[in-house]
Structure formats: C-alpha cells, structure tokens
C-alpha cells in the first residue's frame, strides 16, 4: 500500500510539472500580444496644394442649339391621314404640302351644301316673284294687305335660307381645304407626330418645324447662378466637341419658374452671327465671366458633405493625418470650384475622400501644385 501511495504521488507531481511548463510557455506569448498594439490603417490618397487664387469667376454650363421659333403643324379637323410627305431633317418651304387627310367625307358634305344652296335659291326666286306680283296688286287693291305682308315674309325667309345655305357651302369648302396640311413658313422638320394611315384628332401634332432665322442656345441655370448674375451678362458659346467654333450670345428669354424636378431655370441665349457648324441640336458650352472672385480653385472631386455643408479633407503634413475643413463654394465648373475656407499651402485630398475619417493616417500618392 505504501508503494501505491508513493507511485500516485509521483504521477501527481509529474502532471503538475507538465502543466506548469505549459502555462509558463503560454504567458510570454500572451504578454507579447498584449504589448503589441494594432498598426493603424493608412489610406493612400491623392492631394493638391492650395496656391491658385481665382482671378475671375466664370460660369460654365452645357446646353443645346434650338431655333428661336418652332411651330407644330396640325390639322384643323379629325380624319384619317392618308399621306405625310416629309420626314425629320427635311427642309420645307412656305405653301408646301406636308400631309393630307382622306377628303371623302368633306367632299360629300360640300356636295350636300351645294344642293341645299340650289334648293334655297329656287325658293328665293319663287318667293321674290310672288312678292313682286302681290306688290303691284295690293297697290290696285286687288289683294288684301295681309296677303301682301305674308308674301313679303316668305321672301325674307327665302333670302335668309339662301344666306344660311351659302355659309354652309363656305364651311364645307373650308373643311375640304383643311384636309391638306400646308406649311406657312420655311424651316426644317425636327420631329413628327403621326404616320400615314393613322386617325388623327384636330390639333394633334403632325410635324414640328424649326423656322429659319435666328438660333438660340438653351441652358438650365441653377438658382444660385441666376441670382448672382450681372444686370447685362455677356456669354461666349462654343461647340462642346470643337471649342474653337464659338459665337457671342445674349439673354433673350428666362423662364419665370424653376423646374419642379431639377430646381433650375431655363435660359434662352440668342446666338449672334452663329457659324454654320452650330446646327440645330448641337451640344454647346456657355461661359460667362462674373468679374473678380473670392477664394481658391479646388477640384470638384475634393468636396464632401458635412452637416449639410460643403467641406474638404486637409492633410497635416507632419502627422500625415486628415481633418475636415468647412468651405463656402462661390462658383463652380464641371471640374473645379471656387471656395473660401482654405488658405495657401493647405494640402487638400482630391481622390479617396469618401473613405476617410477624422484623424486617419494617410499616404500621399501625389501632391499637385
């Protein structure tokens, strides 16, 4: 029994020794993990160094060329359109036939109106002859005054019936002419609204024509630009695909109401002596100088929203961390903005702005001057 106790004690001591060795080997590793902090995430960013002060404020917007006057040609009566002689892009002249309706119903109406006029005219001739006879007889007291007055009333009624019949002939004749749709001015067909064989309603657009003459450049202006525009702004409009093709422009018409979806106001600029390359439908760019501007030029990609305000990420050059700086945008361009709130020498992040947070470490990929 003593030997059994001795063996059990020896096994206990051996197991305890192994456990102590295992725990001892784990403690340094645990301490090592506790002592080593997690390396901070470093974001690569592109930046620009603020140096260029905006000398002038320039508004740049994109629009399209339209005719100063556009008209929609439509029939005055309902009917089935049997022919449309023009298509989009065709040039039309004054008096040119554009489309035609089936004239069968109007021809029948005109025939009926002419027949009624013939009948009314015959009754008128008879009534006048009867009146003339009774007028001579009543002077000789051969007929009564009542008979004479009755003949006079019949004659006047016949005269009225002839006048009505003639007006019906005129209306039927006009309706027959309305089956032919004729252009009243020269221009270019910009769109069509119906095809041959369709039953069209009176007033439904058949073709739309851009009249020859002046051309407008149409743009959608933001409310901020509209409010800050000078009294007599001057614009330079150029083709977007070829900026060397340009023309001066003046404001001709401004929409009094903002678009309910975009909140912008439509401006129509009259092009002064536009070059032939500025055809209808061409995409153009308008530029307007608003004089001296306060602020610095910043890429539009640098802007972020912070508490409903515009802001940029500014890099601390020593710590290489970022912080948000609120800015006020006074002007904008498709690729640049003019803003206050930054100062010369500030390093502003231009790419990667959406994944940054205050105090985050960054690695500068490129700093543009």
Secondary structure, 3 states (H helix, E strand, C coil): CHHHHHHHHHHHHHHHHHHHHHHHHHHHHHHHHHHCCCCCCEEEEEEEECCCECCCCEEEEEEEEEECCEEEEECCCCEEEEEECCCCCCEECCCCEEEEECCHHHHHHHHHHHHHHHHHHHHHHHHHHHHHHHHHHHHCCCCCHHHHHHHHHHHHHHHHHHHHHHHHHHHHHHHHHCCEEECCCCEEEEEECCCCCCEECCCCEEEEEEECCCEEEEEEECHHHHHCCCCCCCEEEEECCCCCCEEEEEEEEECCCCCCCCCCEEEEEEEECCCCCCCCCCEEEEEEECCCCCCEEEEHHHCEEECCEEEEEEEECCCCEEEEEECEEEEECCCEEEEECCCCCCEEEEECHHHCCCCCEEEEEEEEC
